[in-house]
């Protein structure tokens, strides 16, 4: 099968890097982009102008995100000759959950510096730590004496709660983030580090922690992974321990993936999350649906191990 990636910009290059890292670069013949004369080559793959290719000879995989632009391209090339990037798992026989999880990971690795530079902007930090925010008020309801921060990134939140904690365990799927945090907090003995697999906390001790929290990360997690996490969070918390989790409330499209949903949100709702938490053993103390660029896109949930 001859596949052309339509779109050779930043997003298209990340899509190709993702496929290459998973051993699927051979199925990609090249790229198609209106700026092909300037780009010409990406790695060993040629970039063609749209008019240089016959739409009937290839299958076009659309890597661009704008829905109006995608519909326009489909009309030009013919719908039968186009697939969405998130439909590739069916062609290359990759589990859809793993596909989305891994793509989210490589996208963050490729954009790490710009993402965290923006995230640590004081204005963006105020979203979480301003005394008027829901995040701040719900965080005050945690006993953070022995706290786990899930998906810690580069540790931008740590200084906001460090003084109130006796022990902090920072967890992240990316070794680069863990290494950054080790350098950032190298003189602080009460901080521990754990690179996990992206869906459980199997190396953390049972009935040992007073709180778990996660900000601006679980919004991208697959619902299946969230349930796995919830069962493990229940296991590691002490009785009466609480978890404060910022997750997606996007339920307009069950096919939502990191590559096609608003702000990369996963398919989830406040009700679905409450169901998963309850099935894992928790009681639900509080949920607040919030705006995040899109009205009611996210939710903050506080749960307790009874």
VMD Tcl script that draws the C-alpha trace (Angstrom):
set ca {
  {0.00 0.00 0.00}
  {1.38 3.39 -1.02}
  {0.54 5.96 1.65}
  {1.16 9.68 1.31}
  {1.10 11.83 4.44}
  {-0.85 14.96 3.53}
  {0.73 17.84 5.43}
  {4.48 18.33 5.88}
  {4.40 20.93 8.62}
  {5.26 20.40 12.28}
  {2.33 18.10 12.89}
  {2.97 16.01 9.77}
  {6.63 15.57 10.69}
  {5.68 14.38 14.17}
  {3.21 11.91 12.66}
  {5.98 10.54 10.46}
  {8.45 10.38 13.34}
  {5.86 8.47 15.35}
  {5.34 5.93 12.55}
  {9.10 5.63 12.03}
  {9.70 4.99 15.74}
  {7.18 2.15 15.56}
  {8.83 0.56 12.51}
  {6.28 1.69 9.92}
  {8.29 4.19 7.85}
  {8.48 1.82 4.86}
  {4.75 2.09 4.24}
  {5.06 5.89 3.82}
  {6.00 6.81 0.26}
  {6.36 10.52 1.04}
  {4.51 13.75 1.81}
  {2.13 16.02 -0.02}
  {2.12 19.70 0.85}
  {1.38 23.02 -0.85}
  {4.80 24.24 0.30}
  {6.65 21.31 -1.25}
  {8.92 23.56 -3.31}
  {10.39 24.99 -0.10}
  {10.47 21.74 1.93}
  {11.43 19.20 -0.80}
  {12.59 16.39 1.54}
  {11.87 15.18 5.08}
  {14.47 12.61 6.13}
  {14.57 10.29 3.12}
  {10.98 11.00 2.03}
  {10.11 13.26 -0.89}
  {7.56 16.06 -0.53}
  {5.29 16.58 -3.57}
  {2.97 19.37 -4.58}
  {-0.68 18.18 -4.70}
  {-0.86 18.62 -8.48}
  {2.16 16.36 -8.97}
  {0.32 13.29 -7.70}
  {-2.56 11.26 -9.06}
  {-5.14 10.85 -6.31}
  {-6.16 7.41 -7.62}
  {-2.71 5.84 -7.12}
  {-2.25 6.54 -3.44}
  {-3.95 6.51 -0.09}
  {-3.68 9.93 1.54}
  {-3.36 10.07 5.31}
  {-4.42 13.52 6.53}
  {-2.16 14.80 9.31}
  {-3.62 18.30 9.50}
  {-6.05 19.15 12.32}
  {-8.34 21.81 10.84}
  {-11.64 20.08 10.03}
  {-12.68 22.53 7.31}
  {-9.35 22.13 5.56}
  {-9.61 18.33 5.80}
  {-13.07 18.34 4.20}
  {-11.80 20.54 1.41}
  {-8.91 18.14 0.73}
  {-11.24 15.14 0.78}
  {-13.45 16.79 -1.82}
  {-10.42 17.50 -4.00}
  {-8.87 14.04 -3.74}
  {-11.96 11.91 -3.30}
  {-13.16 10.63 0.04}
  {-12.28 7.00 -0.79}
  {-8.64 7.96 -1.24}
  {-8.31 9.66 2.17}
  {-8.08 8.48 5.75}
  {-7.64 10.37 9.01}
  {-4.35 9.87 10.84}
  {-6.20 8.37 13.82}
  {-7.61 5.65 11.51}
  {-4.12 4.27 10.76}
  {-4.18 1.64 13.56}
  {-6.65 -0.39 11.49}
  {-4.19 -0.51 8.59}
  {-0.97 -1.18 10.49}
  {-2.50 -3.47 13.12}
  {-1.68 -1.46 16.23}
  {-3.97 -1.46 19.24}
  {-5.92 1.81 19.15}
  {-5.29 2.60 22.82}
  {-1.54 2.04 22.47}
  {-1.51 4.07 19.24}
  {-3.11 7.09 20.91}
  {-1.02 6.76 24.08}
  {2.25 6.53 22.14}
  {1.37 9.38 19.77}
  {0.52 11.63 22.72}
  {3.91 10.73 24.22}
  {5.98 11.52 21.13}
  {4.03 14.74 20.49}
  {4.93 15.95 23.98}
  {8.56 14.89 23.60}
  {8.88 16.83 20.35}
  {7.24 19.96 21.80}
  {8.54 19.70 25.34}
  {10.55 22.92 25.55}
  {7.87 25.18 24.10}
  {5.07 23.48 26.04}
  {6.69 23.70 29.45}
  {8.03 27.18 28.79}
  {4.46 28.30 28.23}
  {3.06 26.20 31.10}
  {5.42 27.80 33.64}
  {4.32 31.29 32.67}
  {3.01 32.92 35.91}
  {-0.32 33.68 34.24}
  {-0.83 30.01 33.39}
  {0.26 28.89 36.84}
  {-2.39 31.18 38.32}
  {-5.06 28.94 36.74}
  {-4.15 26.32 39.34}
  {-2.83 28.27 42.31}
  {-4.80 31.49 42.43}
  {-6.68 31.45 45.72}
  {-9.95 32.00 43.84}
  {-9.56 28.93 41.60}
  {-11.39 25.62 41.98}
  {-8.05 23.85 41.65}
  {-6.66 25.67 44.68}
  {-9.73 25.22 46.88}
  {-9.99 21.49 46.15}
  {-6.25 21.01 46.67}
  {-6.64 22.39 50.21}
  {-8.83 19.37 50.99}
  {-5.90 16.96 50.52}
  {-3.59 15.68 53.25}
  {-0.31 16.10 51.36}
  {1.99 14.73 54.06}
  {2.87 11.82 51.73}
  {1.75 12.90 48.27}
  {2.09 11.49 44.74}
  {2.00 13.86 41.78}
  {1.02 11.87 38.70}
  {2.34 13.08 35.32}
  {4.51 15.72 36.97}
  {6.16 16.97 33.77}
  {9.05 19.24 34.71}
  {7.77 19.72 38.25}
  {6.29 23.18 37.81}
  {3.73 22.65 40.62}
  {6.14 21.29 43.23}
  {7.22 24.60 44.72}
  {3.56 25.50 45.33}
  {3.00 22.61 47.78}
  {6.49 21.45 48.76}
  {6.57 23.13 52.18}
  {3.42 21.31 53.31}
  {4.62 17.83 52.34}
  {6.85 15.42 54.25}
  {7.40 13.14 51.25}
  {6.74 13.81 47.56}
  {6.76 11.17 44.83}
  {6.94 12.53 41.30}
  {5.68 10.20 38.59}
  {5.96 10.61 34.82}
  {5.99 8.39 31.74}
  {8.91 10.30 30.16}
  {12.41 9.68 31.49}
  {13.45 13.10 30.21}
  {10.94 14.73 32.57}
  {12.11 12.64 35.51}
  {15.73 13.57 34.79}
  {14.81 17.25 34.55}
  {13.05 17.10 37.93}
  {16.03 15.35 39.52}
  {18.25 18.21 38.40}
  {15.72 20.84 39.39}
  {15.25 19.48 42.93}
  {18.65 17.83 43.41}
  {19.14 19.15 46.96}
  {15.70 18.15 48.27}
  {15.85 14.75 49.93}
  {12.11 14.37 50.54}
  {11.37 14.08 46.82}
  {11.34 10.63 45.19}
  {11.06 9.83 41.49}
  {9.32 7.12 39.49}
  {9.17 6.65 35.72}
  {6.09 4.56 35.10}
  {4.52 2.94 32.03}
  {1.63 5.36 31.48}
  {-1.20 3.29 32.91}
  {-0.38 2.03 36.42}
  {1.66 2.63 39.58}
  {2.75 -0.93 40.25}
  {6.07 0.00 41.89}
  {4.46 2.16 44.58}
  {3.64 0.58 47.96}
  {0.11 -0.43 48.96}
  {-1.77 1.59 51.63}
  {1.10 4.08 51.93}
  {0.13 7.50 50.57}
  {-2.15 10.23 51.87}
  {-2.92 11.89 48.54}
  {-2.52 11.67 44.76}
  {-3.10 14.55 42.37}
  {-2.66 15.32 38.69}
  {-3.11 18.64 36.87}
  {-3.33 19.21 33.10}
  {-2.24 15.70 32.09}
  {-5.02 13.16 32.68}
  {-7.09 15.21 30.23}
  {-5.18 13.29 27.52}
  {-5.34 9.81 29.09}
  {-7.33 7.03 27.47}
  {-10.44 6.12 29.46}
  {-9.18 2.54 29.72}
  {-5.89 3.78 31.18}
  {-7.74 6.02 33.63}
  {-9.60 3.04 35.04}
  {-6.33 1.13 35.43}
  {-4.86 4.14 37.21}
  {-7.91 4.50 39.47}
  {-7.59 0.91 40.67}
  {-3.91 1.42 41.44}
  {-4.48 4.80 43.09}
  {-7.03 3.11 45.33}
  {-4.46 0.43 46.16}
  {-1.65 2.81 47.13}
  {-3.74 5.26 49.17}
  {-4.21 4.89 52.90}
  {-7.77 4.65 54.23}
  {-9.19 8.16 54.07}
  {-6.64 9.14 51.45}
  {-7.84 11.32 48.59}
  {-7.14 11.83 44.92}
  {-7.64 15.13 43.09}
  {-7.66 14.58 39.34}
  {-8.06 17.02 36.45}
  {-9.59 15.07 33.55}
  {-11.45 15.56 30.29}
  {-15.17 16.26 30.11}
  {-15.23 15.94 26.31}
  {-17.95 13.51 25.26}
  {-19.11 14.91 21.93}
  {-17.24 12.28 19.89}
  {-16.51 8.72 21.07}
  {-13.71 8.56 18.47}
  {-11.83 11.38 20.22}
  {-8.04 11.02 20.18}
  {-5.12 13.25 21.02}
  {-4.76 14.06 17.33}
  {-8.35 15.11 16.57}
  {-10.14 16.33 19.72}
  {-10.19 19.91 21.09}
  {-6.93 20.50 22.99}
  {-6.13 16.79 22.58}
  {-8.83 15.74 25.05}
  {-9.73 12.12 25.55}
  {-13.30 10.83 25.48}
  {-14.59 11.26 29.03}
  {-17.30 12.94 31.07}
  {-17.75 13.83 34.72}
  {-20.34 11.05 34.96}
  {-18.09 8.45 33.31}
  {-15.23 9.40 35.60}
  {-17.46 9.11 38.67}
  {-18.52 5.66 37.47}
  {-14.90 4.51 37.00}
  {-13.87 5.91 40.39}
  {-16.82 4.25 42.11}
  {-16.09 0.90 40.45}
  {-12.47 1.22 41.64}
  {-13.75 1.57 45.22}
  {-13.82 5.33 45.79}
  {-16.51 7.62 47.06}
  {-16.93 10.81 45.04}
  {-16.65 13.90 47.22}
  {-16.81 16.70 44.67}
  {-16.73 17.38 40.93}
  {-16.42 20.75 39.21}
  {-16.87 21.07 35.45}
  {-14.69 23.90 34.10}
  {-13.98 25.75 30.85}
  {-10.62 25.27 29.13}
  {-10.64 27.25 25.92}
  {-13.87 25.39 25.14}
  {-16.90 25.67 27.46}
  {-17.12 22.80 29.97}
  {-14.24 20.95 28.33}
  {-12.69 19.67 31.59}
  {-13.60 18.50 35.08}
  {-11.82 18.42 38.44}
  {-12.81 15.45 40.61}
  {-12.03 14.81 44.28}
  {-12.44 11.22 45.46}
  {-11.70 9.39 48.70}
  {-10.74 5.86 49.69}
  {-13.28 5.01 52.42}
}
mol new
graphics top color blue
foreach p $ca { graphics top sphere $p radius 0.5 }
foreach p [lrange $ca 0 end-1] q [lrange $ca 1 end] { graphics top cylinder $p $q radius 0.2 }
display resetview
